[in-house]
Amino acid sequence: MQFQQTIKRSVACHGIGIHSGRPAHLVIHPAPANSGVNFIRTDLPGAPVIPARSSRVVDSSLATTLGSEQAYVSTVEHLLAALAGLKVDNARIELSGPELPILDGSAAPFTILLQKAGIKAVRWPRAFFQMQKPLEISDGDKYIGIEPATESKLTYTIDFPHPAIGRQQLSFQLGTKAFCREIAPARTFGFLQDVQKLQANGQALGGSLDNAIVLDPDGVLNPEGLRFPDEFVRHKILDLIGDLALLGWPILGHIRVAKGSHALHQKFMQALLQQQETWRLYIPETQPSWRAALPAVNPFRFRVAMA
């Protein structure tokens, strides 16, 4: 039996958005069972709420952006990865602007913040997507697929024609301690010429060597170097964990990705929710009241399997 979790007390942090360059104040509050993760734009009239669901993704080009008719929040993937990595299912997140603070470009500051808040169980079971059949999608040389497994495992492959990166592959089995140690500290990265183009177009305005790995044609510009020899593929896994958190529940299966992106992750989630014959929703409890109280994760009907 795995119970849902939330945090014990509210915690806050402040920083700037890597794309907007605007300051942002963020407060994470505890939330009750089955409420999931919700963002609240406290700087807007009526404080609109944006649920952290894949159906709310409105852009996935440079980062993952969620939106509603009233508001949007962008660059949510690092905080969502920290929540998922620590198995925090329910949280209410107040934000004073359109973009989450980038902090150091990884999920480590968020994991430290959540651990400072403390994590507690709530007496409701955590459901899982249990894969029954393989599922895969591809886009040219880009690929993402999943096959049934009794654990949550990710294998990610990247290939960049750059001397500091090249081809990197890493397999990672999800676990709280391993996530905090091996994945959360991995920073976002970009190429100097791309960053300069983005900034000329009014994007990446908050990017710097303090919150991203920046590469020129010869190597890494950051004076401190890399945190891991394969920090690049580790950050890709971090992004994938954050994006998959938008499904609402973890997946029991082995996911393989080659040359992925936020956009490819989103296409995979859409395919998963549509092709319901490939999975069942597994709830490790027989009490009917718990089944009835679980919220719908998507507009499609889905099959629920009780243990």
C-alpha atoms as one frame of an Amber mdcrd trajectory, in Angstrom:
protein
   0.000   0.000   0.000   1.312   3.434  -0.947  -0.569   6.425   0.405  -0.770
   9.823  -1.235   1.430  12.528   0.250   1.525  16.276   0.763   3.851  18.621
   2.659   3.587  19.384   6.374   3.821  23.180   6.189   4.035  26.003   3.687
   7.391  27.062   2.238   8.407  29.857  -0.127  11.175  30.939  -2.478  11.951
  33.867  -4.757  13.800  34.157  -8.056  13.523  35.144 -11.705  12.030  33.394
 -14.709  14.653  32.141 -17.147  12.602  33.127 -20.209  10.731  36.215 -19.015
  13.467  37.628 -16.773  10.690  38.723 -14.430  10.872  38.259 -10.647   8.618
  35.584  -9.199   7.614  34.719  -5.650   6.427  31.175  -5.065   4.670  29.652
  -2.049   3.937  25.921  -1.786   1.106  24.944   0.566  -0.168  21.560   1.793
  -3.281  20.245   0.044  -5.810  17.496   0.832  -5.916  14.044  -0.736  -7.103
  13.778  -4.343  -6.692  17.511  -4.976  -3.503  17.034  -7.003  -1.143  19.895
  -7.795  -2.646  23.286  -8.623  -1.052  26.616  -9.508  -2.693  29.862  -8.365
  -1.763  33.180 -10.021  -2.004  35.473  -6.992  -0.998  38.517  -9.063  -4.162
  38.397 -11.173  -7.744  39.382 -10.318  -9.643  36.468  -8.856  -6.412  34.452
  -8.390  -7.180  31.976 -11.203  -6.343  28.315 -10.576  -4.493  26.226 -13.167
  -4.433  22.477 -12.489  -1.184  20.674 -13.269  -2.692  18.377 -15.899  -1.519
  17.402 -19.364  -4.822  18.685 -20.770  -3.776  22.193 -19.648  -0.520  22.294
 -21.648  -0.701  25.253 -24.040   2.945  25.388 -25.142   5.887  22.992 -25.023
   8.436  24.631 -27.310  11.039  25.985 -24.872   9.491  24.793 -21.609   6.202
  23.350 -20.396   3.499  25.994 -20.072   0.061  25.420 -18.556  -2.883  27.694
 -19.174  -6.560  28.450 -18.766  -8.825  31.144 -20.176  -7.724  33.507 -17.420
  -3.998  32.846 -17.002  -0.936  30.734 -17.713   2.173  29.531 -15.858   5.373
  28.517 -17.604   8.529  26.506 -16.864   6.685  24.252 -14.439   8.693  21.090
 -15.146  11.481  21.460 -12.561   9.131  21.971  -9.619   6.836  19.205 -10.869
   9.864  16.898 -11.129  10.799  17.691  -7.522   7.246  16.964  -6.347   7.117
  13.696  -8.297  10.622  12.686  -7.246   9.674  13.108  -3.585   6.270  11.496
  -4.218   4.280  14.577  -3.225   0.881  14.109  -4.869  -1.025  17.117  -3.540
   0.096  20.735  -3.280  -1.296  24.229  -3.757   1.272  26.525  -5.382   0.814
  30.292  -5.291   2.786  32.253  -7.877   3.140  36.019  -8.263   3.881  36.008
 -11.987   3.613  34.071 -15.249   6.781  31.983 -14.836   8.269  29.889 -12.050
  11.693  30.960 -10.732  14.518  29.065 -12.402  16.767  29.172  -9.292  19.963
  27.279 -10.255  18.458  25.631 -13.337  17.880  22.256 -11.677  15.285  20.699
  -9.377  17.655  20.517  -6.397  16.579  23.830  -4.757  12.943  22.721  -4.986
  13.699  19.314  -3.436  15.554  21.022  -0.587  12.610  23.379  -0.086  10.110
  20.503  -0.004  12.270  18.487   2.383  12.452  21.560   4.610   8.650  21.672
   4.603   8.472  18.002   5.563   6.406  15.363   3.806   3.440  13.538   5.291
   1.091  10.800   4.142  -2.636  11.283   3.772  -4.887   8.268   4.275  -5.836
   7.735   0.665  -4.158   5.266  -1.704  -1.943   6.377  -4.558  -3.199   5.062
  -7.895  -0.940   3.977 -10.762  -1.119   3.645 -14.501  -0.263  -0.043 -14.907
   0.791  -0.754 -18.490  -0.839  -3.751 -20.157   0.522  -3.344 -23.701   3.458
  -1.506 -25.308   2.880   1.974 -26.682   5.236   4.024 -28.831   5.325   7.146
 -30.964   8.062   8.529 -33.184   8.857  11.698 -35.088  11.731  11.172 -37.504
  14.718  10.098 -35.422  12.923  11.052 -32.192  11.221   8.279 -30.262   9.371
   7.602 -27.021   7.814   4.301 -26.012   6.747   2.334 -22.972   6.437  -1.358
 -22.203   4.845  -3.143 -19.226   7.015  -3.531 -16.115   6.573  -3.978 -12.376
   8.589  -0.838 -11.645   8.871   2.741 -12.877  11.989   2.924 -15.023  13.275
   5.487 -17.530  15.946   5.048 -20.201  16.897   8.231 -22.030  19.278   8.700
 -24.960  20.523  12.002 -26.375  22.937  12.726 -29.208  24.336  16.213 -29.818
  27.192  16.943 -32.238  29.176  18.782 -29.571  32.466  17.715 -27.924  31.071
  18.179 -24.397  27.949  16.081 -25.028  27.941  13.572 -27.892  25.840  10.471
 -27.320  24.720   9.908 -23.724  22.376   7.242 -22.368  21.171   6.646 -18.828
  18.683   4.263 -17.223  17.082   5.359 -13.979  14.668   3.601 -11.649  12.488
   6.071  -9.816  13.154   6.345  -6.082  13.210   9.296  -3.679  16.837   9.044
  -2.508  18.168   8.239  -5.967  16.244  11.138  -7.489  17.606  13.659  -4.997
  21.155  12.420  -5.464  21.379  11.529  -9.159  18.759  13.550 -11.079  17.587
  16.634  -9.177  20.965  18.500  -9.299  21.237  18.257 -13.118  20.884  21.716
 -14.688  19.203  22.886 -17.852  21.564  23.604 -20.723  21.769  25.608 -23.926
  24.142  26.627 -26.688  25.539  30.157 -26.669  24.487  30.953 -30.234  20.927
  29.767 -29.519  20.761  31.742 -26.261  21.903  34.892 -28.053  19.213  34.448
 -30.722  16.537  33.890 -28.091  17.564  36.973 -26.132  17.532  39.050 -29.308
  13.904  37.937 -29.733  12.938  38.819 -26.170  13.296  35.293 -24.774  15.714
  33.665 -22.301  16.010  37.102 -20.695  16.763  35.636 -17.269  19.305  33.076
 -18.458  22.865  33.217 -17.129  25.753  30.997 -16.062  24.144  30.999 -12.600
  21.064  29.102 -13.767  22.072  27.114 -16.844  24.930  25.232 -18.454  25.989
  27.280 -21.472  28.137  25.812 -24.225  30.165  27.498 -26.946  31.553  25.490
 -29.887  34.531  24.312 -27.822  33.048  23.384 -24.466  31.284  24.435 -21.268
  31.491  28.113 -20.343  30.517  27.689 -16.673  33.667  28.185 -14.555  32.684
  25.415 -12.122  32.205  22.889 -14.919  29.679  20.050 -14.799  28.097  18.416
 -11.763  28.075  15.037 -13.568  29.994  13.933 -16.671  26.585  13.122 -18.200
  24.658  16.007 -16.653  22.918  16.682 -19.972  21.047  13.379 -20.206  20.313
  13.527 -16.485  18.549  16.842 -16.999  16.542  15.335 -19.846  15.341  12.654
 -17.420  14.476  15.419 -14.926  12.364  17.176 -17.561  10.634  13.908 -18.454
   9.752  13.217 -14.803   8.330  16.724 -14.471   6.294  16.462 -17.648   4.927
  13.001 -16.801   3.745  14.370 -13.440   1.014  16.092 -15.471  -0.678  12.696
 -15.853  -1.696  12.920 -12.192  -0.512   9.447 -11.209   2.759   7.527 -11.647
   3.276   4.969 -14.408   4.341   1.380 -13.802   6.321   0.660 -16.940   9.669
   1.083 -18.676   9.817   4.268 -20.736  12.497   4.623 -23.416  13.213   7.961
 -25.061  15.597   8.942 -27.854  16.242  12.612 -28.634  13.212  13.710 -26.660
  11.772  17.138 -25.909   8.916  18.716 -23.978   6.832  18.555 -27.138   7.514
  14.827 -27.604   6.733  14.155 -23.938   3.386  15.902 -24.398   2.559  13.885
 -27.529   3.291  10.714 -25.573   0.937  11.697 -22.758  -1.817  12.483 -25.225
  -1.347   9.096 -26.909  -1.330   7.318 -23.553  -4.585   8.883 -22.408  -6.265
   8.182 -25.726  -5.146   4.566 -26.109  -6.693   3.264 -22.930  -6.442  -0.348
 -24.002  -2.705  -0.149 -23.235  -3.137   0.386 -19.469  -5.401   0.042 -16.487
  -5.695   2.352 -13.493  -4.507   0.296 -10.551  -5.690   1.223  -7.051  -4.143
  -0.931  -4.293  -7.225  -1.102  -2.081 -10.650  -2.735  -2.150 -12.620  -0.060
  -0.282 -15.256   1.261  -2.768 -15.417   4.748  -1.229 -11.811   5.393  -2.242
 -12.520   4.450  -5.837 -15.476   6.821  -5.993 -13.476   9.719  -4.546 -10.650
   9.592  -7.110 -10.833  12.492  -9.598 -10.896  11.894 -13.352  -7.469  12.436
 -14.913  -8.742  13.174 -18.397 -11.938  13.647 -20.383 -11.864  10.024 -21.566
 -13.477   7.120 -19.775 -10.968   4.788 -18.171 -10.853   1.341 -16.635 -10.145
   1.003 -12.918  -8.655  -2.191 -11.479  -8.918  -2.846  -7.759  -6.363  -4.998
  -5.964
